[in-house]
Amino acid sequence: MSALISSTENFKLMKTIEDWDVVDNIIVNNIIDGDETDNNIIDNNIIDNDKTDVDDNDCLETILSPEQVREMLNEFGFDSEEVKLWNEPIKIPLGVSMSPFVIREVILSGLHFQDIEEYPEIAYECKKGQIPKWVSQKVQSVNPGRLIPGTGTPDRSYPDYISVYRFQKPSKNRDQTKILDPLKINLNNSNQHFLYRGIRTLDIIPVFLLRVALAPSVNNEFGPGIYCTPNFDLAVEYAGRNGAILVFDWSNLDGDFTIKTLTDREWEDTVKGWICVDDDSKPGPPQFDEDIIQGPVSKNHGSIYNCSKPIQSQDLQVVAVTPSGMNAMAERLYAIIYLY
């Protein structure tokens, strides 16, 4: 762990950044693997901005040189070997606090924090994952339990077999749906509906399958749960270059579970309530009895904590928030795609 940032600060930082992953982290919430802002900007107060020679400025557009970025990353405790390889400038948009934005950018580009031994459950999240050696570019039909090392086995609600393969992630300006070609999914078929979940760290897949619930995060706009989205590009951006995509067949919704769609004021109160859930001076989120909550992703996530009104984007997030909802997701797991 970096000597320049305390274990308490590291804990707060990681707790905020990780949507994670099962309940952990699609999403969906959050998302961008590139040069633009997304709904997953970290709270401005998480990082001590005095630790770098670069000043935060919420009013002026700024471009950080690769050298300035590397300086910040070293002080925030990122993996030193990965920091040495960083050679891209980062453009800070207007109205966005610098340090959280830089951290979000580099994490979604694949950089990792050094291991934090004081919090092994967090350090586990930071480690780089590896694609199992038996996973190839050819689609294989396997039991989900094969992805869980040791004696762990998934809940019986999972299908007996799912499709598994690896795929080289296309560059940002290429068609990301090519990743789905091996599954022969017809995205224009109105009778077929799929949800996708991007996972940034391959090591989290066994945790996801075993349904280990990790700490909730302010990045979860609908509260703790399993976040997915019908927007495949969104899921890919969230997964990044070395993540994975979980595919769920959402064509048949028959089953013992309920769905609630959030709109208008109810959606606003929910998003605002969960983002500000740790602030006792602000109203908490409304509570619902339904198993799955769905509604728009916000497009101004980073400013909501500071009293901005939530603004809906065109992207949808579908969140399993109860055991019945999670079972519904598990029953419909269709494929796992490892990206490299």
ROSE-37032 format. One record per residue: x negated, y, z of N, C-alpha, C, O in turn; residue in one letter. Coordinates in steps of 0.02 Angstrom, whole numbers, padded with zeros to 5 digits, always signed. Each point is the difference from the previous one (the first is absolute). Layout:
<recs>
XYZXYZXYZXYZa...
</recs>
This chain:
<recs>
-00042-00060+00000+00042+00060+00000-00044+00062+00000-00052+00001+00032m+00073+00049-00067-00039+00061-00004-00007+00032+00068+00048+00003+00039s-00109+00022-00025-00011+00033+00065+00029+00069+00001+00002+00032+00053a+00021-00007-00110+00024+00069-00004+00074+00006+00011+00027+00055-00002l+00007-00110+00012+00072+00003+00011+00017-00049+00055-00021-00058-00004i+00058+00078+00054+00013-00041+00058+00047-00057-00017+00035+00002-00050s-00035-00054+00093+00045-00056-00011+00072+00021+00003+00042-00027-00035s-00026+00076+00078+00069+00024+00004+00020+00034-00065+00055-00011-00025t-00099+00053-00002+00016+00033-00063+00007-00051-00056+00045+00006-00042e-00089-00057+00042+00004-00052-00052+00066-00037+00005+00032-00015-00051n-00011+00001+00112+00063-00036+00009+00058+00041-00027+00042-00026-00037f-00040+00091+00054+00054+00043-00024-00001+00005-00076+00052-00001-00032k-00112+00007+00005-00006+00008-00072+00025-00062-00036+00039+00005-00047l-00061-00063+00069+00020-00061-00034+00074-00014+00010+00034-00023-00046m-00008+00037+00105+00071-00011+00013+00043+00042-00047+00054-00021-00020k-00079+00081+00004+00038+00044-00044-00007-00020-00072+00049+00002-00038t-00109-00021+00017-00011-00015-00071+00035-00064-00020+00029-00002-00054i-00031-00050+00095+00026-00064-00020+00075+00000+00004+00028+00011+00054e+00003-00021-00106+00073-00007+00001+00014-00066+00034+00055-00015+00023d-00106-00020-00021-00023-00066-00014+00048-00053+00013+00056-00001+00027w-00089-00037-00049+00014-00038-00056+00053-00046+00019+00038-00007-00048d-00021-00023+00093+00063-00034+00003+00042+00025+00050+00038+00042-00022v-00032-00052+00074+00038+00049-00024-00048+00045-00012-00011+00058+00019v-00014-00099-00056-00062+00027-00008+00010+00061-00039+00042+00037+00026d-00072-00010-00092+00010+00058-00028+00019+00007-00028+00005+00058-00020n+00113-00085-00187+00000+00030-00030+00004+00021+00028-00039+00047-00002i+00069-00048+00042+00015+00036-00017+00013-00034-00016-00013-00056-00020i+00091+00142+00041-00048+00026-00036-00012+00065+00019+00048+00038-00011v-00073-00025+00023+00001+00068+00016-00065+00023-00023-00046-00038+00015n+00031+00088-00045-00068+00020+00000-00029-00010-00066+00030-00040-00036n-00074+00064+00015-00026-00034-00054-00044+00040-00045+00037+00035-00035i-00089-00026+00024-00030+00021-00062-00073-00019+00000-00036+00008+00049i+00015-00034-00106-00068-00025-00004-00041+00048-00041-00053-00019-00025d+00077+00081+00016-00032+00042-00047-00012+00071+00024-00020+00011+00057g+00032+00036-00103-00020+00069+00013+00057+00043+00025-00010+00060+00010d+00069-00088+00001+00056+00042+00020+00022-00018+00070-00018-00053+00026e+00056+00097+00005+00024-00014+00067+00056-00050-00002+00030-00011-00053t-00016-00021+00109+00055-00047+00005+00035+00011+00065-00011+00049+00035d+00055-00099-00018+00037+00009+00061-00035-00027+00061+00030-00008+00053n-00093-00008-00060-00035-00033+00055-00055+00043+00028-00050-00026+00025n+00057+00093-00028-00052+00043+00026+00001-00002+00076+00053+00002+00031i-00111-00006-00002-00007-00010+00071+00011+00066+00038-00016+00053-00025i+00043-00059+00084+00013+00059+00042-00062+00043+00007-00055-00025+00014d+00064+00090-00023-00056+00046+00001-00039+00000+00066-00058+00020+00001n+00089-00044+00052-00032+00007+00065-00041-00061+00020-00029-00002+00054n+00026-00049-00098-00034-00062+00019-00076+00010+00003-00033-00028+00045i+00005+00067-00092-00072+00005-00004-00025+00066+00028+00032+00052-00010i-00087-00053+00044-00031+00061+00024-00038+00031-00058-00053-00024-00019d+00080+00078-00008-00029+00029-00060-00066+00036+00013-00034+00020-00048n+00015-00010+00111-00062+00034+00014-00060-00047-00010-00057+00022+00008d+00069-00085-00023-00054-00047-00006-00038+00007-00065-00054-00030-00007k+00079+00067-00041-00035+00008-00063-00014+00074-00012+00027+00044+00034t-00071-00032-00083-00015+00068-00019+00050+00027-00050-00005+00058-00021d+00053-00100+00001+00050+00021-00048+00063+00019+00038+00026-00040+00039v-00002+00100-00048+00057+00025+00037+00065-00022-00033+00006+00001-00061d+00042-00021+00102+00067-00012-00025+00032+00066-00019-00012+00051+00033d+00051-00051-00086+00035+00061-00020+00064-00020-00032+00000-00031-00054n+00055+00047+00085+00065-00020-00026+00026+00047-00053+00056-00010-00025d-00093+00060+00008+00026+00051-00046-00035+00001-00067+00030+00020-00050c-00094-00041+00047-00038+00005-00061-00015-00068-00029-00014-00048+00036l+00018+00043-00102-00018-00062-00034-00075-00008+00001-00037+00049-00011e+00012-00109+00026-00071-00011+00009-00022-00063-00037+00038-00048-00004t-00098+00049-00023-00029-00060-00029-00064-00016+00039-00046+00040+00002i+00045-00099+00028-00058-00023+00038-00047-00037-00047+00021-00043-00039l-00085+00058+00044-00050-00036-00040-00009-00070+00029+00017-00011+00058s-00044-00036-00096-00014-00067+00027-00042+00003+00063+00011-00039+00047p-00060+00085-00045-00043+00005+00059+00040+00022+00061-00010-00026+00055e+00055+00075-00064+00042+00022+00056+00046-00056+00024+00011-00009+00060q+00016-00030-00108+00043-00056+00019-00039-00051+00040+00024-00024+00051v-00084+00007-00074-00040-00050+00036-00017+00024+00071+00000-00040+00047r-00013+00104-00039-00014+00028+00066+00059-00011+00047-00008-00020+00057e+00069+00035-00082+00060-00009+00041+00010-00073+00017+00017-00017+00057m-00026-00027-00106+00013-00072+00011-00048-00029+00052+00021-00041+00041l-00083+00061-00043-00048-00024+00050+00021+00021+00070-00006-00040+00047n+00030+00101-00040+00019+00024+00066+00065-00031+00024+00012-00004+00061e+00031-00018-00107+00062-00032+00020-00008-00074+00014+00047-00033+00022f-00107+00005-00035-00012-00069+00018+00014-00051-00054+00013-00058+00015g-00014+00078-00079+00009-00048-00054-00063-00042-00009-00054+00019+00022f+00063-00076-00054-00056-00045-00014-00056+00038-00036+00011+00027-00054d-00070-00027+00084-00055+00042-00026-00022-00021-00070-00018+00042-00041s+00019-00107+00028-00022-00023-00067+00050+00021-00053-00019+00018-00056e+00084-00020+00073+00050+00022-00048-00003+00076-00011+00010+00024-00056e-00025+00012+00110-00004+00073-00006-00056+00020-00048+00008+00047-00039v-00063-00082+00041-00057+00016-00044+00020-00005-00074-00028+00035-00042k+00076-00078+00027+00020-00011-00069+00053+00050-00025+00016+00001-00059l+00011+00039+00105+00053+00047-00020-00030+00055-00044-00045+00036+00022w+00070-00028-00083-00029+00049-00046+00053+00041-00037-00013+00025-00055n+00072-00017+00086+00053+00037-00033+00019+00061+00042+00002-00004+00062e+00013+00061-00094+00027+00057+00037+00072-00014+00020+00033-00042-00031p-00008+00077+00080+00070-00006+00020+00031+00069+00000-00026+00047+00030i+00082-00040-00065+00036+00063-00005+00054+00002+00053+00042-00045+00003k-00044+00095+00040+00049+00008+00054+00055+00046-00024-00013+00058-00014i+00075-00083+00007+00055+00042-00025+00018+00055+00048-00018-00001+00059p+00054+00050-00084+00025+00054+00042+00044-00027+00055+00040-00046-00012l-00046+00073+00071+00045-00017+00055-00014-00066+00034+00040-00022+00040g-00097-00009-00055-00016-00065+00029-00063+00007+00043-00049+00029-00022v+00052-00055+00083-00057+00003+00045-00056-00045-00026+00013-00056-00021s-00074+00081+00022-00055-00032-00035-00020-00069+00026-00001-00048-00038m-00013+00043+00103-00027-00062+00027+00047-00060-00010-00022-00052-00025s+00086+00058+00044+00046-00056-00011+00005-00019-00074+00005-00059-00016p-00005+00108-00028+00007-00015-00071-00060-00038-00025+00007-00048-00038f-00067+00068+00058-00061-00035-00021+00001-00072+00026-00016-00046-00037v+00035+00037+00100+00003-00068+00028+00049-00043-00039-00016-00057-00017i+00075+00084+00002+00049-00038-00038-00027-00019-00068+00009-00057-00023r-00041+00104-00011-00026-00012-00067-00051-00057-00001+00004-00045-00042e-00051+00047+00089-00053-00050-00003+00024-00068+00023-00024-00051-00024v+00071+00049+00072+00027-00065+00021+00038-00033-00057-00007-00060-00012i+00047+00100-00024+00038-00028-00056-00045-00015-00059+00022-00034-00048l-00084+00058+00049-00048-00018-00052-00042-00060+00020-00043-00022-00038s+00054-00004+00098-00032-00063+00020-00053+00005+00054-00029-00051+00018g+00015+00111+00009-00050+00005+00053+00029-00024+00066+00060+00001+00011l-00105-00022+00034+00021-00029+00063-00036+00033+00058-00056+00026-00008h+00088-00026+00067-00034+00021+00060-00046-00056+00023+00011-00059-00015f-00063+00077+00051-00042-00051+00031+00041-00034+00055+00047+00029+00027q-00065-00092-00013+00039-00038+00049+00003+00035+00067-00048+00030+00023d+00107-00035+00009+00012+00033+00064+00011-00056+00052+00056-00024+00007i-00108+00004+00027+00004-00059+00043+00047+00010+00059+00028-00049+00025e-00018+00111-00003+00044+00011+00057+00072-00019-00016+00039-00015+00045e-00021+00016-00109+00068-00015-00020-00002-00052-00056+00005+00017-00059y-00013-00081+00076-00010-00051-00051+00057-00004-00050-00012-00017-00058p+00074+00031+00080+00055-00004-00047-00006+00055-00053+00024-00009-00056e-00055+00064+00073-00011+00054-00049-00062-00016-00042+00001+00010-00061i-00053-00034+00092-00060-00018-00037+00016-00052-00053-00027+00001-00055a+00071-00047+00073+00021-00052-00048+00029+00031-00062-00013-00024-00056y+00051+00077+00065+00031+00034-00057-00053+00033-00044+00010+00008-00060e-00067+00012+00089-00049+00038-00036-00046-00044-00043-00031+00025-00047c+00026-00088+00063-00046-00043-00035+00022-00011-00072+00060-00002-00016k-00109-00006-00027+00015-00013-00070+00027-00071-00007-00025-00046+00032k+00075+00038-00074+00028-00066-00012-00034-00033-00059-00032+00034-00041g+00039-00099+00036-00026-00037-00056+00056-00041-00032+00043-00027+00035q-00044+00024-00101+00049-00042-00035-00020-00073+00011-00058-00018-00011i+00104-00025+00033-00017-00071+00008-00030-00028-00064+00022+00016-00055p-00073-00058+00062-00037-00025-00058+00045-00039-00048-00013-00002-00060k+00065-00029+00086+00042-00041-00043+00049+00041-00041+00032-00027-00046w-00025+00091+00061+00046+00043-00038-00034+00021-00065-00055+00028+00001v+00087-00041-00058-00028+00015-00065+00046+00047-00039+00052+00021+00025s-00072-00005-00086+00041+00042-00043+00061-00038-00025+00048+00031-00023q-00050-00096+00027+00056-00041-00021+00050-00004+00058-00019-00011+00057k+00083+00019-00073+00052-00003+00052+00003-00071+00029+00003-00049-00036v-00004+00046+00103+00007-00064+00034+00062+00002+00045+00016+00053+00028q+00018-00108-00022+00057-00006+00044-00024-00034+00065-00018-00058-00001s+00019+00095+00056-00028-00025+00062+00047+00011+00058+00044+00043-00002v-00053-00082+00054+00037+00010+00062-00029+00061+00036-00061+00006+00005n+00103+00039+00021-00026+00059+00035-00049-00017+00056-00044+00040+00016p+00052-00099+00015-00044-00019+00054-00072-00007-00020-00045+00003+00042g+00033-00012-00107-00069-00007-00023-00039+00065+00008-00062-00001+00000r+00097+00056+00005-00033+00065+00007-00015+00017+00073-00028+00052+00014l+00048-00096+00032-00011+00012+00071-00055-00047+00025+00011-00060+00000i-00068+00086+00021-00055-00043+00023+00017-00033+00067+00044+00024+00036p-00078-00078-00021+00010-00034+00064+00065-00039+00001+00019-00030-00050g+00015+00032+00106+00061-00040+00009+00063+00040-00010+00055-00026+00007t-00062+00090-00025+00059+00042-00007+00044-00022-00058-00026-00019-00053g+00090+00020+00061+00047-00016-00054+00054+00054+00000+00020+00024+00053t+00004-00007-00112+00051+00052-00004+00068-00024+00024+00012-00061+00004p+00030+00107+00013+00068-00016+00020+00035-00040-00054-00014+00008-00060d+00059-00052+00080+00034-00044-00048+00042+00039-00052+00019-00028-00051r-00005+00091+00065+00041+00038-00047-00037+00017-00064+00032+00021-00048s-00097-00030+00046-00037+00012-00062+00017-00054-00051+00017-00056+00019y-00022+00072-00084+00010-00051-00051-00053-00054+00007-00054+00011+00028p+00068-00070-00055-00049-00054+00002-00061+00017-00042-00056-00019+00016d+00067+00056-00070-00055+00017-00045+00008+00072-00024+00055+00024-00012y-00112+00010+00004-00001+00066-00030-00056+00002-00052-00044-00043+00001i+00046+00091-00046-00052+00007-00050-00057+00043+00028+00011+00050+00033s-00072-00072-00048-00059+00036+00024-00052+00004-00056-00013-00050-00034v-00016+00109+00024-00055+00007-00048-00038+00064+00014+00021+00041+00041y-00076-00032-00075-00039+00062+00005+00003+00037-00067+00008-00030-00053r-00015+00097+00058+00004+00040-00061-00045+00061+00008+00000+00032+00053f-00037-00016-00105-00043+00060+00003+00043+00062-00008+00034+00008-00051q-00036+00036+00100+00042+00059+00000-00018+00046-00058-00059+00019-00007k+00107-00001-00035-00014+00048-00054-00019+00068+00028+00018+00017+00057p-00053+00023-00096-00016+00068+00021+00063+00040+00006+00053-00020-00026s-00056+00077+00059+00060+00039+00016+00040+00021-00061+00061+00005+00003k-00095+00007-00059+00035+00025-00059+00027-00056-00043+00026+00013-00055n-00031-00075+00078+00026-00057-00037+00066-00024+00030+00018+00019+00055r+00016-00061-00093+00065-00027+00021-00010-00050+00057-00028-00054-00011d+00050+00072+00071-00010-00044+00058+00045-00062-00002-00015-00050+00032q+00070+00054-00069+00045-00058-00002-00031-00060-00035+00028-00054+00002t-00085+00063-00035-00036-00056-00029-00018-00052+00054-00007-00059-00014k+00002+00083+00075-00016-00045+00056+00053-00054+00007-00014-00055+00022i+00076+00071-00042+00056-00047+00006+00005-00049-00058+00040-00047+00003l-00079+00057-00056+00007-00041-00060-00003-00075+00014+00041-00037-00029d-00086+00012+00071-00002-00073+00012+00064-00028+00029+00014-00059-00008p+00026+00101+00041+00064-00023+00029+00056-00001-00051+00054-00028+00013l-00067+00059-00071+00051+00004-00053+00065+00031+00026+00055-00023-00017k-00062+00075+00057+00058+00037+00025+00023+00050-00053-00040+00038-00026i+00104-00040+00010+00028+00048-00047+00028+00059+00039+00054-00005+00029n-00091+00060-00029+00021+00058+00039+00062+00034-00028+00030+00042+00033l-00010-00061-00094+00059+00030-00031+00063-00042+00010+00053+00018-00023n-00060-00074+00057+00056-00045+00012+00041+00028+00059-00023+00001+00057n+00084+00021-00072+00042+00031+00052+00023-00050+00053+00025+00020+00053s-00033-00084-00067+00021-00051+00049-00056-00020+00047+00010-00037+00048n-00070+00062-00062-00057-00015+00043-00022+00063+00037-00008+00053-00031q-00001-00060+00095-00022+00057+00041-00056-00024+00046+00007-00051+00034h-00061+00088-00033-00057-00019+00042-00021+00058+00044+00007+00059-00018f-00032-00076+00077-00031+00048+00045-00074-00017+00004-00020-00057-00009l-00020+00108+00024-00073-00009+00003-00027+00032+00063+00023+00052+00023y-00074-00084+00003-00034+00028+00058-00075+00000-00013-00029-00052-00016r-00002+00110+00022-00072+00005-00008-00035-00010+00066+00020+00029+00050g-00071-00071-00049-00039-00013+00060-00072+00020-00014-00029-00024-00049i+00001+00066+00090-00067+00026-00013-00056-00049+00019-00052-00001-00033r+00063-00038+00085-00053-00043+00026+00022-00073-00007+00051-00020+00028t-00090-00019-00066+00020-00069-00013+00005-00041+00063+00040-00047+00004l-00080+00063+00047+00001-00038+00062+00068+00003+00035+00014-00041+00043d+00027+00090-00062+00063+00008+00035+00054-00047-00026+00052-00007+00032i-00064-00026-00088+00051-00044-00029+00020-00056+00048+00060-00011+00009i-00107-00025+00022+00020-00050+00050+00040+00030+00057+00048-00032+00024p-00066+00092-00002+00037+00033+00054+00071+00014-00023+00048-00009+00038v-00042+00032-00100+00067+00013-00028+00042-00063+00000+00058+00001+00021f-00086-00056-00045+00038-00063-00005+00019-00027+00068+00052-00033+00007l-00092+00045+00043+00015-00023+00068+00045+00049+00038+00019-00014+00057l-00004+00070-00088+00044+00051+00029-00026+00027+00065+00039+00008+00048r-00102+00007-00045-00028+00032+00060+00015+00074-00004-00023+00035-00046v+00062-00010+00092+00020+00071-00001-00055+00043+00031-00017-00008+00058a-00009+00055-00098-00051+00046+00025+00033+00065+00022+00061+00009-00009l-00099+00036+00036+00027+00062+00027+00034+00042-00054-00026+00003-00056a+00083+00028+00071+00032+00044-00049-00043+00062-00012-00046+00014+00039p+00061+00022-00092-00040+00058-00019+00046+00057-00019+00057-00011-00020s-00083+00073+00026+00039+00057-00022+00008+00000-00076+00040+00039-00027v-00076-00082-00008+00007-00004-00072+00063-00039-00020+00020+00002-00058n+00011-00036+00105+00061-00038-00015+00060+00045+00006+00022+00016+00055n+00006+00003-00111+00055+00049+00001+00065-00029+00025+00044+00037+00022e-00036-00103-00025+00061-00032+00025-00015-00042+00062+00040-00043+00017f-00096+00054+00016-00017-00038+00059-00040-00062-00016-00015-00013-00058g-00002-00027+00109-00038-00061-00011+00038-00049-00045+00061-00006+00006p-00096-00027-00049+00033-00047-00045-00045-00021-00056-00058+00021-00004g+00084-00062-00041-00036-00021-00060+00024+00044-00057+00058-00004-00020i-00102+00045-00006+00017+00050-00051-00014-00027-00070-00054-00026-00014y+00103+00033-00030-00007-00020-00070+00030+00054-00045+00032+00047+00024c-00044-00053-00089+00027+00048-00048+00012-00034-00067-00037-00047-00017t+00087+00067-00020+00010-00025-00068-00047+00032-00050-00003-00021-00057p-00034+00072+00078-00047+00035-00044-00067-00036+00001-00038+00007+00048n+00024-00045-00101-00061-00040-00001-00063+00044+00001-00048-00016+00035f+00049+00070-00073-00058+00045-00001-00016+00026+00070-00059+00007+00019d+00111+00008+00019-00009+00025+00068-00036-00053+00043-00045+00016+00039l+00067-00078-00046-00030-00054+00039-00074-00010-00019-00042-00012+00043a+00028+00017-00107-00069-00009-00023-00044+00056+00027-00057-00013+00022v+00082+00074-00024-00039+00056+00025-00014-00008+00075-00053+00018+00024e+00102-00044+00011-00010-00011+00071-00051-00055+00014-00039+00006+00046y+00040-00059-00087-00046-00056+00010-00072+00021-00014-00046-00024+00032a+00036+00068-00081-00068+00020-00018-00035-00053-00041+00031-00047-00025g-00097+00055+00018-00038-00043-00046-00011-00070+00028-00007-00047-00039r+00004+00040+00104-00017-00065+00029+00054-00026+00047-00014-00034+00049n+00076+00050-00064+00055-00022+00041+00038-00057-00031-00028-00040-00037g+00092+00036+00052+00043-00053-00026+00071+00027-00007+00019+00048+00032a+00019-00081-00074+00070+00017-00010+00043-00060+00019-00011-00055-00025i+00059+00065+00069+00049-00051+00016+00063+00015-00041+00023+00056-00002l+00003-00107-00031+00058+00007-00043+00059-00037+00031-00007-00058+00019v+00063+00092-00013+00061-00030+00028+00055+00001-00052+00012+00050-00033f+00021-00107+00024+00056-00004-00046+00063+00025+00035+00027-00034+00044d-00005+00092-00063+00056+00034+00033+00063-00003-00043+00043+00043+00005w-00039-00095-00047+00056-00005-00047+00064-00023+00033+00055+00024-00017s-00060-00069+00065+00058-00028+00035-00002+00022+00073-00045-00021+00037n+00093+00062-00017+00000+00026+00068+00050-00036+00045+00018+00026+00053l+00005-00084-00074+00043-00040+00043-00040-00024+00061-00057-00020-00007d+00088+00023+00065-00034-00024+00059+00026+00034+00063+00041+00046-00004g-00065-00069+00060+00024+00025+00065-00042+00060+00022-00037-00003+00049d+00043+00058-00086-00035+00061+00019+00038+00060-00029+00038-00007-00048f-00049+00064+00077+00036+00060-00021-00049+00054-00024-00058+00001+00021t+00082+00042-00065-00041+00053-00029+00033+00068+00010+00061+00006-00010i-00099+00043+00029+00025+00069+00006-00040+00046-00045-00062-00003-00001k+00097+00044-00038-00032+00049-00043+00005+00069+00032+00055+00024+00014t-00112+00007-00004-00002+00067+00031+00003+00054-00053-00035-00003-00050l+00077+00053+00062+00005+00058-00045+00008+00064+00041+00016-00002+00059t-00028+00057-00092+00015+00067+00027-00027+00010+00072-00058-00015+00014d+00101+00040+00030-00022+00018+00068-00023-00061+00040-00047+00005+00039r+00079-00061-00049-00019-00060+00036-00072-00020-00019-00039-00021+00043e+00023+00027-00107-00068-00015-00022-00049+00050+00030-00053-00020+00025w+00069+00084-00026-00044+00051+00027-00014-00012+00074-00057+00004+00022e+00110-00018+00017-00008-00010+00072-00043-00062+00014-00040+00000+00047d+00048-00051-00088-00039-00061+00010-00074+00011-00014-00043-00018+00040t+00028+00049-00097-00069+00012-00018-00034+00047+00050-00055-00014+00024v+00088+00069-00009-00027+00048+00048-00009-00031+00069-00051+00010+00033k+00100-00049-00012-00002-00030+00066-00058-00049+00008-00033+00000+00052g+00020-00041-00104-00053-00049+00006-00069+00031-00008-00047-00020+00034w+00040+00069-00078-00064+00033-00008-00020+00036+00064-00059+00004+00018i+00109+00024+00017-00013+00038+00061+00016-00040+00063+00013+00029+00052c-00012-00095-00057+00025-00042+00055-00042+00008+00064+00026-00011+00054v-00089+00031-00060-00042+00008+00059+00005+00069+00032-00031+00014+00051d+00070+00030-00082+00008+00068+00025+00066+00005+00039+00054+00001-00029d-00059+00001+00095+00060+00000+00043+00042+00063-00009+00058+00001+00021d-00087+00051-00050+00038+00062-00008+00045-00002-00062+00040+00047-00010s-00045-00099-00030+00040-00005-00061+00049-00058+00005-00015-00049+00033k+00073+00055-00066+00050-00054+00003-00027-00066-00027-00038-00001-00049p+00057-00053+00082-00021-00065-00024+00041-00022-00060+00049+00033-00017g-00069-00087-00016+00036-00023-00059+00066-00034+00018+00006-00028+00055p+00043+00032-00099+00062-00038+00012-00014-00075-00002-00047-00022-00034p+00088-00016+00069-00009-00073+00001+00055-00034-00040+00058+00022+00001q-00077-00074-00037+00048-00036-00043+00001-00074+00018-00049-00027+00025f+00106-00005-00039+00007-00071+00014-00019-00043-00059-00010-00061+00008d+00006+00090-00067-00013-00040-00060-00071-00030+00000-00045+00025+00034e+00037-00078-00072-00063-00037-00002-00050+00030-00049-00061-00005+00011d+00086+00036-00063-00044+00030-00051+00023+00072-00012+00060+00012-00010i-00106+00034+00012+00014+00071-00012-00034+00020-00065-00058-00015-00011i+00096+00049-00032-00031+00023-00062+00019+00073-00013+00052+00024+00022q-00095+00010-00058+00011+00070-00015-00063+00029-00032-00050-00035-00007g+00052+00099-00012-00057+00030-00034-00062+00005+00044+00005+00006+00062p-00063-00007-00094-00062+00019+00032-00003+00076+00000+00021+00032-00048v-00047-00003+00101-00007+00073+00000-00059+00020-00044-00046-00038-00010s+00049+00099-00017-00056+00024-00040-00039+00056+00035-00043+00031-00030k+00059-00020+00093-00038+00050+00039-00016-00027+00069+00004+00036+00050n-00023-00100-00048-00011-00034+00064-00047+00038+00046+00013+00006+00060h-00067+00021-00088-00051+00031+00042+00022+00062+00036-00029+00018+00052g+00080+00016-00077+00022+00063+00031+00062-00008+00043+00020+00048+00034s+00010-00107-00033+00062-00010+00038-00013+00005+00075+00041+00028+00037i-00097-00053-00014-00016+00003+00071-00003+00072+00025+00016+00015+00057y-00036+00030-00102-00006+00071+00019+00064+00038-00017-00002+00058-00020n+00059-00092+00028+00066+00031-00003+00027+00012-00071+00052+00032-00007c-00086-00055-00045+00029+00007-00067+00058-00048-00008+00001-00055+00028s+00048+00075-00067+00057-00042-00015-00020-00056-00048-00033+00015-00050k+00050-00078+00064-00018-00054-00046+00031+00011-00069+00058+00019-00006p-00098-00033-00045+00023+00007-00069-00003-00069-00033-00051-00034+00004i+00104+00014-00036+00003-00066-00031-00040-00001-00065+00001+00048-00039q-00035-00105+00027-00031-00012-00064+00046-00047-00040+00054-00018+00023s-00076+00000-00082+00039-00046-00042-00014-00073+00017+00034-00044-00025q-00083+00032+00068-00019-00069+00016+00041-00027+00059+00018+00037+00045d-00004-00101-00048+00041-00033+00050-00043-00044+00045-00047-00032-00025l+00062+00031+00089-00032-00047+00045+00054-00044+00032+00053+00024+00019q-00068-00088-00014+00045-00050+00027-00036-00032+00059-00055-00027-00008v+00086+00031+00068-00037-00018+00060+00039-00052+00041+00057+00012+00019v-00088-00069-00006+00028-00050+00045-00017+00020+00072-00059+00002+00017a+00109+00011+00024-00013+00027+00067+00021-00047+00056-00013+00015+00059v+00045-00071-00074+00021-00048+00050-00025-00069-00020-00020-00010-00058t+00020-00039+00104-00020-00068-00019+00041-00028-00058-00027-00034-00043p+00092+00049+00041+00041-00024-00056-00022+00033-00066-00002-00033-00052s-00015+00097+00055-00025+00033-00059-00067-00028-00023-00011-00008-00060g-00032-00007+00107-00065-00028-00017+00008-00071-00029-00037-00019-00045m+00084-00019+00072+00014-00066-00028+00025+00006-00072-00019-00039-00043n+00061+00090+00030+00024+00010-00068-00057+00014-00047-00001-00024-00057a-00048+00064+00079-00059+00013-00041-00040-00065-00010-00020-00016-00056m+00009-00020+00110-00040-00061-00004+00030-00050-00048-00036-00031-00040a+00101+00023+00043+00034-00048-00044-00009+00017-00074+00005-00043-00043e-00018+00107+00029-00003+00023-00069-00071+00015-00023-00010+00030-00053r-00040-00050+00093-00069+00009-00023-00011-00041-00063+00012-00060-00001l-00034+00093-00051-00004-00030-00066-00072-00012-00023-00016-00050-00031y-00028+00097+00048-00069-00005-00023-00046+00044+00042+00022+00048+00030a-00086-00066-00029-00052+00041+00028-00054+00009-00053-00026-00049-00027i+00010+00111+00012-00049+00016-00052-00060+00034+00033+00007+00053+00029i-00065-00085-00034-00061+00029+00026-00032+00046-00053-00009-00021-00057y-00007+00082+00076-00031+00047-00047-00075+00004+00012-00024-00008+00057l-00012+00019-00110-00073+00007+00006-00026+00048-00053-00060+00013-00004y
</recs>
